Amino acid sequence: MKPLVLDFDRSVKPLTGEQRIDLHDRQEAIRFGCRMNVLDRLKDTLGDALAHQPHVAFIGSGDFHHLSYLLIGRYARLNRSIQVVVFDNHPDNMRYPFGIHCGSWVWHVSRLPFVSQVHVLGITSKDVEAAHGWENHLRNLHSGKVRYWCVGRDLGWMWLLGIKQSQSFAAIAPMLDAFSDYLASSTDPIYLTIDKDVLSVADAHTNWDQGVMRLSDLEAAIGLLKRRLIGCDVTGDISVYSYQSRFKRFLSGIDGQPEIAEADLERWQVEQQAINLKLLQCLSG
């Protein structure tokens, strides 16, 4: 797969054979969240670049993960159902009344008629526990169209509501074993989207709180999916940005993203480049 870099935040360092589109002037409008018509205008801008298949889109910080909705939407042209597999430390199925944002895009994807199921794997965030239950979209969880595959989280409240398909496991290995068994029972092509905040800080540093998956686990999981992949995107690179919008400053402040020293930023971006190259090799091999 050829790498396509949608360069909003200068976080994705050079990748072999890349096509890079400079979108830095759209960072304020797109980052963290936007109205749907803003995403539609971006889709028009990217039309020709997105027509070429197959590719791996590198999007930058996880603050841009809602771009996955735009990328997945193109597969309506296949005229068949697909599944979406998400590796992420967060469910990204949260309520957000102001359009679409990096924590709500899974809900929008689950409403696409050609998407048969969305699997979010590697969640260790407390966003899935009872105290935050009301923040999650529940209808798609209850129907099973969205499934959470969590590690070390208490999902008892979901069972009380009749949400039976989402599960929590003691560790990454049994989660991946169960998901491998599930894959054997389905045949739909798969779109894969990776937010590297699913990884342990022992492997990567991102703009968000992180999970416990190791890079070797992620590479093994990609191996399970690779024959069925029709497309892929990668987020979770690290960058620093100061919003002009008071509203976005307020929302991002609620999420408590930590300040990053310049020396750390440079070192962690180099670390991220090495991971991107490994993921690209794994996806292309």
C-alpha positions as CSV (number, residue, x, y, z in Angstrom):
1,M,0.0,0.0,0.0
2,K,1.3,3.4,-0.9
3,P,1.5,6.0,1.9
4,L,-0.7,9.1,1.5
5,V,0.1,11.8,4.1
6,L,-2.7,14.3,4.8
7,D,-0.4,16.8,6.4
8,F,-2.4,19.0,8.8
9,D,0.0,19.3,11.7
10,R,3.5,18.5,10.4
11,S,3.7,15.6,12.7
12,V,4.2,12.8,10.1
13,K,7.8,12.6,9.1
14,P,8.9,11.5,5.6
15,L,7.8,8.0,4.5
16,T,9.3,6.1,1.6
17,G,7.2,6.5,-1.6
18,E,4.8,8.9,0.0
19,Q,2.3,11.3,-1.6
20,R,1.9,14.3,0.7
21,I,-0.9,16.9,0.6
22,D,-0.2,20.1,2.5
23,L,-3.4,20.9,4.5
24,H,-1.7,23.0,7.2
25,D,-4.1,25.9,6.4
26,R,-7.0,23.7,7.3
27,Q,-5.7,22.7,10.8
28,E,-7.7,25.2,12.8
29,A,-10.9,24.3,10.9
30,I,-10.6,20.5,11.1
31,R,-8.6,19.7,14.2
32,F,-10.4,18.2,17.2
33,G,-13.8,18.6,15.5
34,C,-15.8,20.4,12.8
35,R,-19.2,20.8,11.2
36,M,-20.1,18.2,8.6
37,N,-20.1,20.8,5.8
38,V,-16.5,21.6,6.6
39,L,-15.6,17.9,6.1
40,D,-17.6,17.8,2.9
41,R,-15.5,20.7,1.5
42,L,-12.3,18.9,2.5
43,K,-13.7,15.8,0.6
44,D,-14.1,17.9,-2.5
45,T,-10.5,19.2,-2.2
46,L,-9.1,15.7,-1.8
47,G,-11.2,14.0,-4.5
48,D,-8.5,13.1,-7.0
49,A,-6.0,12.0,-4.4
50,L,-8.5,9.7,-2.7
51,A,-9.5,8.1,-5.9
52,H,-6.2,6.1,-6.1
53,Q,-6.3,2.7,-4.4
54,P,-5.0,1.1,-2.4
55,H,-3.2,3.4,0.0
56,V,-2.5,3.9,3.7
57,A,-3.5,7.4,4.8
58,F,-1.4,8.9,7.6
59,I,-3.4,11.7,9.1
60,G,-1.3,13.0,12.0
61,S,-2.5,13.5,15.6
62,G,-5.4,11.6,16.9
63,D,-7.1,15.0,17.0
64,F,-7.8,14.3,13.3
65,H,-9.3,10.8,13.7
66,H,-12.7,11.9,12.5
67,L,-11.1,12.1,9.0
68,S,-11.6,8.3,9.0
69,Y,-15.3,8.9,8.4
70,L,-14.5,10.8,5.2
71,L,-12.1,8.0,4.1
72,I,-14.5,5.2,4.9
73,G,-17.4,6.9,3.1
74,R,-15.7,6.4,-0.3
75,Y,-16.3,2.6,-0.1
76,A,-20.0,3.1,-0.7
77,R,-19.0,2.6,-4.4
78,L,-18.2,-1.1,-3.7
79,N,-22.0,-1.8,-3.5
80,R,-21.3,-4.4,-0.8
81,S,-21.0,-4.4,3.0
82,I,-17.7,-3.9,4.7
83,Q,-16.5,-4.1,8.3
84,V,-14.5,-1.4,10.1
85,V,-11.8,-2.4,12.5
86,V,-10.5,0.3,14.8
87,F,-7.5,0.0,17.1
88,D,-7.9,2.8,19.7
89,N,-7.6,3.4,23.4
90,H,-11.0,5.2,23.3
91,P,-14.4,4.2,22.0
92,D,-14.8,7.3,19.8
93,N,-18.6,6.6,19.9
94,M,-19.4,9.5,22.2
95,R,-22.1,12.1,21.9
96,Y,-21.1,15.4,20.3
97,P,-23.9,17.8,19.2
98,F,-21.8,20.2,17.2
99,G,-21.0,18.1,14.1
100,I,-18.3,15.4,14.2
101,H,-15.1,15.2,16.3
102,C,-12.3,12.8,17.1
103,G,-14.3,11.2,19.8
104,S,-17.6,10.8,18.0
105,W,-16.8,9.6,14.5
106,V,-17.5,5.9,15.1
107,W,-21.1,6.7,15.6
108,H,-21.3,8.5,12.2
109,V,-19.5,5.5,10.6
110,S,-22.0,3.1,12.2
111,R,-24.8,4.9,10.4
112,L,-23.4,4.3,7.0
113,P,-25.7,1.6,5.4
114,F,-22.8,-0.3,3.8
115,V,-20.9,-0.7,7.1
116,S,-22.1,-4.0,8.6
117,Q,-20.1,-3.7,11.9
118,V,-17.5,-1.5,13.6
119,H,-15.1,-3.2,16.1
120,V,-13.1,-0.9,18.4
121,L,-10.2,-2.9,19.9
122,G,-7.8,-2.2,22.7
123,I,-9.9,0.2,24.8
124,T,-8.6,0.8,28.3
125,S,-10.2,4.3,28.7
126,K,-12.7,4.8,31.5
127,D,-15.0,6.3,28.8
128,V,-16.7,2.8,28.5
129,E,-17.5,2.4,32.2
130,A,-20.7,3.3,34.1
131,A,-19.7,6.8,35.1
132,H,-19.4,7.8,31.4
133,G,-22.1,5.4,30.1
134,W,-24.5,8.2,29.2
135,E,-21.9,9.8,27.0
136,N,-21.7,6.7,24.7
137,H,-24.2,6.2,21.9
138,L,-26.1,3.1,23.0
139,R,-28.3,2.2,20.2
140,N,-25.5,1.0,17.9
141,L,-24.0,-0.9,20.9
142,H,-27.3,-2.6,21.7
143,S,-27.8,-3.7,18.1
144,G,-24.2,-5.0,18.0
145,K,-23.3,-2.8,15.0
146,V,-20.6,-1.4,17.2
147,R,-18.6,-3.7,19.4
148,Y,-16.1,-2.7,22.1
149,W,-13.2,-5.0,22.7
150,C,-11.8,-3.7,26.0
151,V,-9.0,-4.6,28.3
152,G,-9.4,-4.3,32.1
153,R,-12.7,-2.4,32.1
154,D,-15.9,-3.1,33.9
155,L,-18.8,-3.4,31.4
156,G,-21.4,-4.7,33.8
157,W,-23.6,-1.7,33.2
158,M,-23.8,-2.7,29.5
159,W,-25.0,-6.2,30.4
160,L,-27.7,-4.7,32.6
161,L,-28.9,-2.7,29.5
162,G,-28.9,-5.8,27.3
163,I,-25.7,-4.9,25.5
164,K,-24.2,-8.3,25.2
165,Q,-21.7,-8.2,22.3
166,S,-19.1,-5.8,23.8
167,Q,-16.5,-7.5,26.0
168,S,-13.6,-6.8,28.3
169,F,-10.6,-9.0,28.7
170,A,-7.9,-9.4,31.3
171,A,-5.1,-8.7,28.7
172,I,-4.4,-8.0,25.1
173,A,-3.6,-11.6,24.1
174,P,-7.0,-13.1,25.0
175,M,-8.7,-10.2,23.3
176,L,-6.8,-10.8,20.1
177,D,-7.5,-14.6,20.3
178,A,-11.2,-13.9,20.6
179,F,-11.2,-11.5,17.8
180,S,-9.3,-13.9,15.6
181,D,-12.0,-16.5,16.3
182,Y,-14.6,-13.9,15.3
183,L,-12.8,-13.1,12.0
184,A,-13.0,-16.8,11.0
185,S,-16.9,-16.5,11.1
186,S,-17.1,-13.5,8.7
187,T,-16.1,-12.7,5.2
188,D,-16.7,-9.0,4.7
189,P,-13.8,-6.9,3.4
190,I,-12.2,-4.8,6.2
191,Y,-11.2,-1.1,6.5
192,L,-8.6,-0.7,9.2
193,T,-8.0,2.5,11.2
194,I,-5.3,2.7,13.8
195,D,-4.9,5.3,16.5
196,K,-1.5,4.8,18.0
197,D,-2.8,5.9,21.4
198,V,-3.8,2.2,21.7
199,L,-0.1,1.5,22.2
200,S,1.7,1.5,25.5
201,V,4.0,4.5,26.2
202,A,6.8,2.0,26.2
203,D,6.4,2.0,22.4
204,A,5.0,5.5,21.5
205,H,4.0,8.9,22.9
206,T,0.8,10.5,21.6
207,N,-1.4,13.5,22.3
208,W,-3.8,11.3,24.3
209,D,-3.9,9.0,27.3
210,Q,-2.7,5.6,26.1
211,G,-3.5,1.9,26.3
212,V,-1.4,-1.2,26.9
213,M,-1.0,-2.8,23.5
214,R,2.6,-3.3,22.4
215,L,3.7,-2.7,18.8
216,S,4.4,-6.4,18.3
217,D,0.7,-7.1,19.3
218,L,-0.5,-4.5,16.7
219,E,1.7,-6.0,14.0
220,A,0.4,-9.5,14.8
221,A,-3.2,-8.2,14.6
222,I,-2.5,-6.6,11.2
223,G,-1.3,-9.9,10.0
224,L,-4.7,-11.4,10.9
225,L,-6.5,-8.8,8.8
226,K,-4.2,-8.1,5.9
227,R,-5.7,-10.4,3.3
228,R,-9.1,-8.8,3.7
229,L,-8.0,-5.1,3.9
230,I,-9.4,-2.7,1.3
231,G,-7.9,0.4,2.9
232,C,-6.3,1.8,6.0
233,D,-5.5,5.0,7.9
234,V,-3.2,5.7,10.8
235,T,-3.4,8.5,13.4
236,G,-1.8,9.0,16.7
237,D,1.3,11.0,15.8
238,I,2.2,13.8,18.1
239,S,2.0,17.5,17.6
240,V,1.4,20.8,19.5
241,Y,-1.2,23.3,18.6
242,S,-2.9,26.4,20.1
243,Y,-6.4,26.9,19.0
244,Q,-7.6,30.3,17.9
245,S,-11.2,29.3,18.6
246,R,-12.2,29.8,22.3
247,F,-14.7,26.9,21.9
248,K,-12.0,24.4,20.8
249,R,-9.6,25.7,23.5
250,F,-12.3,25.0,26.0
251,L,-13.2,21.5,24.7
252,S,-9.6,20.4,24.4
253,G,-8.9,21.8,27.9
254,I,-11.6,19.5,29.3
255,D,-9.8,16.6,27.8
256,G,-6.7,17.6,29.7
257,Q,-4.1,17.1,27.0
258,P,-0.7,17.5,28.6
259,E,1.8,20.2,27.5
260,I,4.8,18.8,25.6
261,A,8.3,20.2,25.8
262,E,10.0,21.0,22.5
263,A,12.8,18.5,23.1
264,D,10.4,15.7,23.9
265,L,8.3,16.6,20.9
266,E,11.2,16.2,18.5
267,R,12.3,12.9,20.1
268,W,8.8,11.5,20.1
269,Q,8.2,12.4,16.5
270,V,11.3,10.5,15.5
271,E,10.0,7.6,17.6
272,Q,6.7,7.8,15.8
273,Q,8.4,7.9,12.4
274,A,10.0,4.5,13.1
275,I,6.6,3.1,14.1
276,N,5.0,4.4,10.9
277,L,7.7,2.8,8.8
278,K,7.1,-0.5,10.6
279,L,3.4,-0.3,10.2
280,L,3.8,0.5,6.5
281,Q,6.1,-2.4,6.0
282,C,3.6,-4.7,7.9
283,L,0.7,-3.5,5.8
284,S,2.6,-3.7,2.5
285,G,4.5,-7.0,3.0
